[in-house]
Amino acid sequence: AEELDQRLEAALTARTYAELAVLTTDLPAAGSAGPVAVPEAKDAIRIDCGSGSTRRDGRWVIPHRIDVRVSSGSVKLDFTDAAITQPSLTIDAEVRSGSLTLVTKPGIVVDTDEVSVRSGSVKVKEPWSHDVPVALRIQVTGQVGSGAITARPPRRTFWQWLLRRPRPYQAVSR
């Protein structure tokens, strides 16, 4: 009871997310016998896509660096369920005539200022508000020939659209 009172007082007086995170680090995850082990993030992965398509989605661990080479295919990196183990990710992209798509969620910021564009396009869409705390900063560097680099939130499925359900991570108007 004494520990509960101490944690409750600390939680009610916390001003940052970091102060709240300290309170729960020693607690077991819900539905598990012990602490959840997150796999170690790789230092770098390389994706080389010719005229096919490659995707990384579902539950995967984000490495420290990703090198992407796209000739005329498409690469899709879905970060909505990915395990974030560090605060930043560097993507070195060389897109010739294909596409690189980054599917993001609130808390993921994509910076494409270091990308040189010859005859392609670079688009970053973040429909959520700017007061969301940043969990991952993605720095994209490299060049785009006649292809495209796009960072966007997830799209609705056909059934979500048909049933007129709201878009995932829809912007909150204030």
Disulfide bonds with the S-S distance in Angstrom:
none
